Amino acid sequence: MISMSYDPDATRLQIHRCIKASLAMRTVSSSTDGIASTPEHACSNGLQQHRRRRSVGALRPPAITLSKPRKEIRWFSLAVLLLTPMAAVYGSFTTPLTHKTCVFAMLYYIFNMLGITAGYHRLWSHRSYSASIPLQCFLACAGSGAVQGSIRFWARLHRAHHRYTDTALDPYSAHLGFWHSHFGWMLVKPRVKPGPAECGDLRKNRVVAWQHRWYFPLAAFWGLLIPVAFCGLVWEDWWGGWYWAGFARLVVVHHSTFAVNSVAHWLGSTPYSDGHSPRDHLVTALLTLGEGYHNFHHQFPSDYRNAIRWYQYDPTKWFISCCAFFGLASSLQRFRESEIQKCRLTMSLKKLKYVQDEIEEKWGWGVPAETLEIWSWEKFIEASSSRPLMAISGFVHDISSFTQEHPGGEAYLKAYVAKDATSAFYGGLYDHSDAAVNLLATLRTAILSHGVEIVTDTASAEDPQDAPCSAGEEDFTTGVPPCRKLQIVQVRN
C-alpha cells in the first residue's frame, strides 16, 4: 500500500538503529557464549539470540512512497530492466531472426548462465569448490556479460539472503511478494539494509577485485559488444547481433536468474525441508542450468551440486565436474549423504503424517479402542444371540453390515458368530490382507476382558496338546471343528 504521509527517511533511520542495537547485542552474546561457564548460560544465550532473530524476522519494512521518487528509485537498475526488454521487443518486429544468430544467442546464453551459476553462485557465494585462475577469469567474464552486477555485489547479497532467508534482512525476501523477490528489490532502495555477511575472502580475491573495479566496461564489452561483433563480422548480421543475441538474450538471462528468487520460492516441492520458502522447481532448473532445485540448495548450500539424482537436470554440476577432471577445479564439496537422507526421510514422514491425518478426518482408521466398552466372554455370547458378533484379536466385531460383502461368502462368517476367529482370520483358514485388517477395525464394538475365551482343555491328562480331533471333515455351514484349540495370535500393526 502507498502512503503519502509517511516519512521514509525518519522511519528508515529508526529501523536501522533498532537493527544495529540488535546486532550489537548478538555480538556481545556471541562473545559471552565462548566463555559460558555452565550449559545453562550457553542455553540462555542461544535462546536470547533466537528470540532476537525472530523479532528481526518479524519486522515489516515500511511502505514504499511516492513522496521523494528521486531518492527512492534506483534509476540505473530501472533503466537496464526497462530498456532491455523494450529494445528486444522493438528488434523482434524490425529484425528477422536468422538461424545462425539464434544458435549463437543460445550458446551465449549458456555462457552467461555458467558465469552466474558456476561462478557468481557456487564458487564465489558459497565456496563449494576451488577454481584455478584461468577458470576464475573465464567465469568472471561470462558473469559480466549477464549484467547482474559485480561478483562482490552479487555474492554479498546472496550470502545475506541465505543467512536471513524470509526475514526483513533478506535482500529479496519472498515474504514481501512475488514481484519484490523477482526484481522489485532492485528498482527501489531497500527499506531495511541487507543483513551483514562475511565477505573477507571476496575482498582478498584478485580476480574478484579486478572484475569489481572494471565491471561496467566488462559488462558493456561481454554483454553487448561481443555478441554484436561476432554476428556482424562472421555472417554480417549486425542488427541481429544487436537485438537478438544482445538485448533479447540478456532479457532471458535476467529473468531466468530472477526466477530462482521468485518462482523457486513460491512453486514446487519441499523434499528436504519446509522450514523456509525455497522449493524445488523443474522449469526453473531447466532455464538456469540446474539452479531450480532450490530446496536442496538452501538445506545444503555448501554442496557444489544442486541436484543429486541421476535424472535431475543440473548442467552446472556437470560443468564443474568436467573442470575438476581437467585440473581446473578442485576441492568439490559434498554434504554428508547420511544427513541428506535423514532430511528426505523427515520430510517423507511429515507428508505421510499429513496424509494419515487427512484420511483420519475424512474416513477414520476404525473405532478407537479407548472408546469401547469392556465385555466378559459371557456378555459377548449373550449379545451374539441378537446380532452377528465375532471375536478377533481381543475385539468384538459386529459383522452384520459386512455379511453380504464378504468375498468368501456368508457361510464362513456365520460359522464363527459368537466364537473367537483370531486363528482363522490370521492364517488358520485364510491369511487376510492389510485392507481386511483395516476394514475389520471399523467394525469394532467392544473389547474382551481377557482377550480370548478362557477354556480348559482336559481331553488328555498327560498332554493336552495331543488331544485328537473328532473324525470327519470341516463343515463351515454348520460350525467349526469340534476340537478347535484357541491360540493367541500376534496382531499385525
PLY file of the C-alpha trace (Angstrom):
ply
format ascii 1.0
element vertex 493
property float x
property float y
property float z
element edge 492
property int vertex1
property int vertex2
end_header
0.00 0.00 0.00
1.26 3.52 -0.84
1.13 6.09 1.93
1.62 9.75 1.11
2.04 10.87 4.74
4.88 8.51 5.60
8.40 9.97 6.04
10.73 7.26 4.70
13.99 8.78 5.88
12.93 9.09 9.51
11.41 5.61 9.63
14.39 4.02 7.89
16.75 5.67 10.37
14.70 4.40 13.28
14.62 0.85 11.91
18.38 0.89 11.26
19.02 1.95 14.84
16.89 -0.90 16.17
18.65 -3.45 13.96
22.12 -2.15 14.83
21.27 -2.42 18.52
20.03 -5.97 17.98
23.17 -6.94 16.08
25.35 -5.37 18.75
23.58 -7.45 21.39
24.12 -10.51 19.23
27.85 -9.78 19.05
28.06 -9.43 22.84
26.14 -12.67 23.28
28.45 -14.46 20.84
31.50 -13.39 22.82
29.78 -14.43 26.04
28.96 -17.85 24.59
32.67 -18.53 24.24
33.22 -18.14 28.00
29.96 -19.62 29.23
30.78 -21.40 32.47
27.74 -23.65 32.51
25.47 -25.29 29.95
22.59 -23.24 31.38
24.38 -19.99 30.48
25.04 -21.19 26.93
21.44 -22.32 26.54
20.15 -18.96 27.84
22.37 -17.03 25.41
21.26 -19.20 22.49
17.61 -18.66 23.40
18.14 -14.88 23.54
19.75 -14.94 20.09
16.86 -17.00 18.73
14.32 -14.53 20.12
16.20 -11.57 18.69
16.39 -13.28 15.31
12.64 -13.87 15.39
11.97 -10.24 16.34
14.11 -9.02 13.43
12.47 -11.56 11.12
9.02 -10.34 12.10
9.94 -6.72 11.36
7.83 -5.42 8.50
9.52 -2.84 6.28
7.67 0.46 5.86
5.59 1.03 2.73
7.08 2.41 -0.49
6.07 6.03 -1.07
5.97 8.47 -3.96
6.88 11.49 -1.85
10.55 11.57 -2.92
10.95 9.44 -6.08
14.48 10.65 -6.78
15.66 9.20 -3.51
13.52 6.08 -3.57
14.17 4.72 -7.07
17.37 3.08 -8.31
17.47 4.79 -11.68
20.28 2.78 -13.26
18.67 -0.57 -12.43
15.33 0.74 -13.63
16.88 1.82 -16.93
18.56 -1.55 -17.50
15.49 -3.61 -16.62
13.16 -1.37 -18.64
15.17 -0.53 -21.76
16.49 -4.04 -22.48
13.03 -5.65 -22.94
11.85 -2.60 -24.90
14.81 -2.94 -27.28
14.21 -6.70 -27.59
10.53 -6.21 -28.44
11.36 -3.49 -30.99
14.00 -5.70 -32.61
11.62 -8.64 -32.84
9.36 -6.54 -35.12
12.09 -4.91 -37.19
14.87 -7.51 -37.48
14.35 -11.11 -38.65
15.98 -13.83 -36.57
18.39 -15.91 -38.62
19.28 -19.49 -37.83
22.95 -18.72 -37.12
22.14 -15.80 -34.83
19.61 -17.91 -32.95
22.15 -20.69 -32.35
24.79 -18.17 -31.26
22.34 -16.44 -28.88
21.50 -19.78 -27.24
25.17 -20.72 -26.83
26.00 -17.27 -25.49
23.07 -17.62 -23.08
24.65 -20.81 -21.72
28.00 -19.00 -21.48
26.46 -16.21 -19.40
24.45 -18.59 -17.22
27.56 -20.61 -16.38
29.20 -17.38 -15.27
26.30 -16.84 -12.85
25.64 -20.42 -11.69
29.14 -21.92 -11.60
30.91 -18.63 -10.87
28.91 -15.99 -9.04
26.80 -18.54 -7.16
28.53 -21.82 -6.40
32.15 -20.62 -6.49
32.17 -17.13 -5.00
28.94 -17.04 -2.99
29.20 -20.49 -1.40
32.83 -21.55 -1.95
31.57 -25.03 -2.85
34.76 -25.71 -4.85
38.11 -24.13 -5.69
38.89 -22.81 -9.17
42.16 -22.09 -10.94
42.94 -18.55 -12.08
42.11 -19.28 -15.76
38.73 -20.74 -14.77
38.04 -17.79 -12.48
38.79 -15.34 -15.30
36.52 -17.28 -17.66
33.65 -17.26 -15.15
34.19 -13.60 -14.25
33.93 -12.55 -17.91
30.94 -14.81 -18.50
29.17 -13.40 -15.46
29.93 -9.82 -16.52
28.08 -10.49 -19.76
24.95 -11.34 -17.76
24.89 -7.72 -16.47
23.76 -8.52 -12.93
26.38 -6.55 -11.02
29.89 -7.40 -9.95
30.87 -10.60 -8.19
31.37 -8.77 -4.90
27.95 -7.11 -5.10
26.13 -10.28 -6.16
27.80 -12.68 -3.71
27.49 -10.33 -0.73
23.70 -10.03 -1.19
23.36 -13.75 -1.79
25.15 -14.62 1.43
22.81 -12.28 3.29
19.89 -13.97 1.54
20.95 -17.37 2.90
21.72 -16.10 6.37
18.43 -14.21 6.78
16.09 -16.17 4.50
12.48 -14.94 4.62
13.21 -12.16 7.12
13.35 -8.38 6.76
17.15 -8.61 6.46
16.83 -10.84 3.39
17.56 -8.54 0.41
14.99 -10.30 -1.79
12.67 -11.92 0.73
9.83 -13.90 -0.81
7.58 -12.84 2.09
7.42 -9.33 0.63
5.71 -10.57 -2.52
6.45 -12.37 -5.76
7.40 -9.29 -7.78
9.53 -7.88 -4.99
11.65 -11.05 -4.90
11.73 -11.22 -8.71
13.11 -7.76 -9.48
11.27 -5.21 -7.32
14.08 -5.17 -4.77
16.41 -3.80 -7.48
14.11 -0.97 -8.56
13.77 0.86 -5.23
16.14 1.42 -2.37
15.63 -1.09 0.46
13.50 -0.12 3.44
16.00 -2.06 5.56
19.59 -2.66 4.55
20.50 -6.32 3.93
21.86 -8.12 6.95
25.61 -8.33 7.47
27.56 -11.15 5.85
31.23 -12.14 5.99
32.91 -11.23 2.68
36.60 -11.02 3.61
37.51 -13.73 1.10
35.92 -11.72 -1.73
37.93 -8.62 -0.91
41.17 -10.65 -0.94
40.49 -12.38 -4.25
42.43 -10.69 -7.07
40.06 -11.76 -9.84
37.06 -10.52 -7.87
38.78 -7.21 -7.14
39.75 -6.76 -10.80
36.24 -7.53 -12.04
34.67 -5.24 -9.43
36.94 -2.35 -10.45
36.32 -2.72 -14.18
32.78 -4.08 -14.02
31.00 -1.51 -16.22
33.47 -1.74 -19.14
33.44 -5.53 -18.81
29.62 -5.63 -18.76
29.36 -3.50 -21.89
32.07 -5.49 -23.68
30.84 -9.01 -22.85
27.16 -8.12 -22.63
26.71 -6.30 -25.97
29.88 -5.66 -27.95
30.96 -9.29 -28.27
27.54 -10.56 -29.50
27.21 -7.70 -31.99
30.78 -8.01 -33.26
30.64 -11.79 -33.61
27.35 -11.91 -35.51
28.32 -8.93 -37.65
31.87 -10.00 -38.56
31.22 -13.71 -39.07
27.92 -13.68 -41.04
27.15 -9.94 -41.36
24.09 -9.88 -39.13
24.88 -6.71 -37.21
21.33 -5.81 -36.26
20.51 -9.43 -35.38
23.52 -9.48 -33.08
22.37 -6.19 -31.53
18.73 -7.07 -30.92
18.58 -10.88 -30.70
22.00 -12.00 -29.43
22.32 -8.80 -27.41
19.14 -7.49 -25.84
16.79 -10.47 -26.24
19.39 -12.89 -24.88
20.07 -10.51 -21.98
16.37 -10.32 -21.05
16.10 -14.12 -20.91
19.28 -14.35 -18.81
17.95 -11.74 -16.40
14.51 -13.15 -15.77
15.66 -16.77 -15.72
18.06 -15.88 -12.92
15.46 -13.77 -11.14
13.06 -16.74 -11.24
15.26 -18.55 -8.72
14.47 -15.85 -6.16
10.77 -15.68 -7.01
9.32 -18.77 -8.70
11.57 -21.22 -6.80
10.34 -19.67 -3.53
6.65 -19.96 -4.45
6.13 -23.09 -6.57
7.49 -26.60 -6.35
8.18 -29.36 -3.85
9.95 -29.45 -0.49
11.68 -32.85 -0.33
14.33 -31.78 2.21
12.81 -29.07 4.43
9.67 -26.99 4.77
11.04 -24.58 7.34
11.51 -21.79 4.77
10.10 -20.83 1.39
12.64 -22.38 -1.08
11.21 -25.04 -3.39
12.49 -27.50 -5.98
11.06 -26.30 -9.31
11.82 -28.18 -12.52
11.06 -25.40 -15.03
13.37 -23.00 -13.18
16.07 -25.68 -13.19
15.74 -26.07 -16.96
16.11 -22.32 -17.50
19.03 -21.82 -15.11
21.22 -24.87 -15.78
20.17 -26.64 -12.58
19.59 -23.79 -10.11
15.90 -24.61 -9.72
16.45 -27.35 -7.14
16.34 -24.62 -4.56
15.02 -26.60 -1.61
18.06 -28.85 -1.70
20.37 -25.88 -2.16
19.09 -23.94 0.83
19.35 -27.01 3.01
22.89 -27.88 1.82
24.33 -24.63 0.42
27.98 -25.71 0.55
27.37 -28.64 -1.81
28.63 -27.95 -5.34
25.60 -29.86 -6.65
22.06 -28.55 -6.74
20.65 -31.89 -7.84
21.84 -35.30 -6.64
19.57 -37.68 -8.55
20.87 -39.10 -11.82
17.74 -37.97 -13.68
17.75 -34.38 -12.38
18.91 -31.64 -14.74
21.98 -29.86 -13.37
24.45 -28.97 -16.18
26.33 -26.65 -13.82
27.25 -29.67 -11.70
28.44 -31.49 -14.79
30.47 -28.47 -15.90
32.21 -28.24 -12.50
32.93 -31.98 -12.56
34.47 -31.69 -16.03
36.63 -28.79 -14.88
37.80 -30.91 -11.94
38.61 -33.76 -14.32
40.89 -31.48 -16.36
42.51 -29.96 -13.29
40.82 -26.56 -13.48
38.74 -27.09 -10.32
39.38 -28.90 -7.06
38.02 -29.45 -3.54
34.48 -30.12 -4.72
32.29 -30.03 -1.61
29.65 -32.70 -0.98
27.37 -32.73 2.02
27.20 -35.94 4.02
24.91 -38.42 2.37
23.63 -39.55 5.76
22.31 -36.07 6.56
20.74 -35.70 3.13
18.87 -38.97 3.55
17.78 -38.00 7.07
16.23 -34.81 5.74
14.47 -36.71 2.96
13.12 -39.24 5.46
11.95 -36.50 7.82
10.01 -34.77 5.07
8.59 -38.08 3.82
7.31 -38.86 7.31
5.81 -35.38 7.58
3.96 -35.82 4.31
2.77 -39.30 5.29
1.54 -37.92 8.61
-0.39 -35.27 6.72
-1.98 -37.93 4.50
-2.75 -40.05 7.55
-4.46 -37.15 9.30
-6.42 -36.36 6.14
-7.67 -39.95 5.90
-8.45 -39.95 9.62
-10.51 -36.78 9.26
-12.36 -37.97 6.16
-12.92 -41.69 6.78
-11.28 -42.62 10.07
-8.97 -45.53 10.86
-11.50 -47.52 12.83
-13.18 -47.22 16.21
-10.60 -46.13 18.83
-10.02 -48.78 21.47
-10.28 -46.30 24.33
-13.90 -45.54 23.39
-15.09 -49.16 23.60
-16.74 -51.00 26.49
-15.05 -54.00 28.08
-17.14 -57.15 27.87
-16.81 -60.52 29.53
-17.00 -63.65 27.42
-20.45 -64.36 28.78
-21.71 -60.93 27.74
-20.23 -61.48 24.29
-22.10 -64.76 23.93
-25.32 -63.19 25.16
-25.05 -60.22 22.76
-24.35 -62.57 19.84
-27.83 -64.01 20.13
-29.39 -60.78 18.86
-26.83 -59.77 16.22
-23.87 -61.45 14.49
-20.76 -60.80 16.59
-17.29 -62.25 16.18
-14.17 -62.02 18.38
-10.82 -61.36 16.70
-7.62 -60.31 18.47
-9.41 -59.39 21.66
-12.00 -57.16 19.98
-15.69 -57.88 19.46
-16.79 -57.07 15.91
-20.30 -56.54 14.59
-20.30 -58.10 11.11
-23.97 -57.51 10.29
-23.15 -54.73 7.77
-20.43 -56.77 6.07
-22.01 -60.19 5.71
-23.26 -59.58 2.17
-19.92 -58.03 1.09
-17.58 -60.76 2.31
-15.60 -62.07 -0.69
-15.62 -65.63 0.70
-19.36 -65.74 1.19
-21.70 -65.60 4.18
-21.18 -69.18 5.32
-17.65 -68.58 6.60
-18.75 -65.60 8.67
-21.83 -67.32 10.11
-19.65 -70.26 11.15
-17.71 -68.00 13.54
-20.55 -65.98 15.06
-20.22 -65.96 18.85
-16.75 -67.53 18.53
-13.12 -66.43 18.55
-11.96 -66.29 14.92
-8.45 -64.95 15.54
-6.61 -68.05 14.33
-8.83 -68.44 11.29
-8.53 -64.78 10.35
-4.73 -64.70 10.54
-3.92 -67.80 8.52
-5.73 -70.73 10.08
-8.42 -70.51 7.43
-7.15 -67.62 5.29
-4.36 -65.08 5.78
-6.29 -61.86 5.29
-4.86 -58.77 3.63
-3.99 -55.43 5.23
-7.12 -53.99 3.64
-9.18 -56.60 5.52
-7.41 -55.72 8.79
-8.17 -52.02 8.28
-11.78 -52.76 7.43
-12.11 -55.01 10.48
-11.09 -52.08 12.71
-14.16 -50.16 11.57
-16.45 -52.97 12.82
-15.25 -52.92 16.44
-17.97 -52.97 19.08
-16.29 -53.88 22.35
-13.16 -55.31 23.99
-12.99 -58.75 25.57
-11.86 -58.53 29.19
-9.24 -61.28 28.76
-8.72 -61.01 25.03
-9.84 -64.61 24.37
-12.27 -67.17 25.71
-10.98 -68.84 28.88
-11.01 -72.57 28.11
-9.57 -75.57 29.98
-8.79 -78.43 27.64
-8.82 -81.73 29.62
-9.16 -84.17 26.76
-5.80 -85.73 27.61
-4.46 -85.75 31.15
-0.91 -86.49 30.01
-0.58 -83.91 27.26
-3.48 -81.60 26.37
-1.85 -80.77 23.04
-2.21 -84.41 21.93
-5.99 -84.47 22.26
-7.32 -85.91 18.98
-9.94 -84.03 16.99
-13.20 -85.62 16.07
-13.26 -87.52 12.86
-14.84 -86.02 9.81
-14.21 -83.12 7.50
-14.71 -79.49 8.49
-18.20 -78.21 7.67
-18.29 -74.40 7.79
-22.04 -74.36 7.10
-22.79 -75.89 10.48
-19.92 -74.81 12.67
-16.25 -75.20 13.42
-14.28 -78.40 14.04
-15.35 -79.86 17.41
-11.76 -79.81 18.72
-10.92 -76.14 17.99
-7.93 -75.07 20.05
-7.63 -71.41 20.95
-4.41 -69.65 20.05
-3.06 -66.22 20.91
-2.03 -64.67 17.62
0.29 -61.69 17.21
-1.81 -58.84 15.84
-0.29 -57.00 12.88
0.18 -53.28 13.50
0 1
1 2
2 3
3 4
4 5
5 6
6 7
7 8
8 9
9 10
10 11
11 12
12 13
13 14
14 15
15 16
16 17
17 18
18 19
19 20
20 21
21 22
22 23
23 24
24 25
25 26
26 27
27 28
28 29
29 30
30 31
31 32
32 33
33 34
34 35
35 36
36 37
37 38
38 39
39 40
40 41
41 42
42 43
43 44
44 45
45 46
46 47
47 48
48 49
49 50
50 51
51 52
52 53
53 54
54 55
55 56
56 57
57 58
58 59
59 60
60 61
61 62
62 63
63 64
64 65
65 66
66 67
67 68
68 69
69 70
70 71
71 72
72 73
73 74
74 75
75 76
76 77
77 78
78 79
79 80
80 81
81 82
82 83
83 84
84 85
85 86
86 87
87 88
88 89
89 90
90 91
91 92
92 93
93 94
94 95
95 96
96 97
97 98
98 99
99 100
100 101
101 102
102 103
103 104
104 105
105 106
106 107
107 108
108 109
109 110
110 111
111 112
112 113
113 114
114 115
115 116
116 117
117 118
118 119
119 120
120 121
121 122
122 123
123 124
124 125
125 126
126 127
127 128
128 129
129 130
130 131
131 132
132 133
133 134
134 135
135 136
136 137
137 138
138 139
139 140
140 141
141 142
142 143
143 144
144 145
145 146
146 147
147 148
148 149
149 150
150 151
151 152
152 153
153 154
154 155
155 156
156 157
157 158
158 159
159 160
160 161
161 162
162 163
163 164
164 165
165 166
166 167
167 168
168 169
169 170
170 171
171 172
172 173
173 174
174 175
175 176
176 177
177 178
178 179
179 180
180 181
181 182
182 183
183 184
184 185
185 186
186 187
187 188
188 189
189 190
190 191
191 192
192 193
193 194
194 195
195 196
196 197
197 198
198 199
199 200
200 201
201 202
202 203
203 204
204 205
205 206
206 207
207 208
208 209
209 210
210 211
211 212
212 213
213 214
214 215
215 216
216 217
217 218
218 219
219 220
220 221
221 222
222 223
223 224
224 225
225 226
226 227
227 228
228 229
229 230
230 231
231 232
232 233
233 234
234 235
235 236
236 237
237 238
238 239
239 240
240 241
241 242
242 243
243 244
244 245
245 246
246 247
247 248
248 249
249 250
250 251
251 252
252 253
253 254
254 255
255 256
256 257
257 258
258 259
259 260
260 261
261 262
262 263
263 264
264 265
265 266
266 267
267 268
268 269
269 270
270 271
271 272
272 273
273 274
274 275
275 276
276 277
277 278
278 279
279 280
280 281
281 282
282 283
283 284
284 285
285 286
286 287
287 288
288 289
289 290
290 291
291 292
292 293
293 294
294 295
295 296
296 297
297 298
298 299
299 300
300 301
301 302
302 303
303 304
304 305
305 306
306 307
307 308
308 309
309 310
310 311
311 312
312 313
313 314
314 315
315 316
316 317
317 318
318 319
319 320
320 321
321 322
322 323
323 324
324 325
325 326
326 327
327 328
328 329
329 330
330 331
331 332
332 333
333 334
334 335
335 336
336 337
337 338
338 339
339 340
340 341
341 342
342 343
343 344
344 345
345 346
346 347
347 348
348 349
349 350
350 351
351 352
352 353
353 354
354 355
355 356
356 357
357 358
358 359
359 360
360 361
361 362
362 363
363 364
364 365
365 366
366 367
367 368
368 369
369 370
370 371
371 372
372 373
373 374
374 375
375 376
376 377
377 378
378 379
379 380
380 381
381 382
382 383
383 384
384 385
385 386
386 387
387 388
388 389
389 390
390 391
391 392
392 393
393 394
394 395
395 396
396 397
397 398
398 399
399 400
400 401
401 402
402 403
403 404
404 405
405 406
406 407
407 408
408 409
409 410
410 411
411 412
412 413
413 414
414 415
415 416
416 417
417 418
418 419
419 420
420 421
421 422
422 423
423 424
424 425
425 426
426 427
427 428
428 429
429 430
430 431
431 432
432 433
433 434
434 435
435 436
436 437
437 438
438 439
439 440
440 441
441 442
442 443
443 444
444 445
445 446
446 447
447 448
448 449
449 450
450 451
451 452
452 453
453 454
454 455
455 456
456 457
457 458
458 459
459 460
460 461
461 462
462 463
463 464
464 465
465 466
466 467
467 468
468 469
469 470
470 471
471 472
472 473
473 474
474 475
475 476
476 477
477 478
478 479
479 480
480 481
481 482
482 483
483 484
484 485
485 486
486 487
487 488
488 489
489 490
490 491
491 492
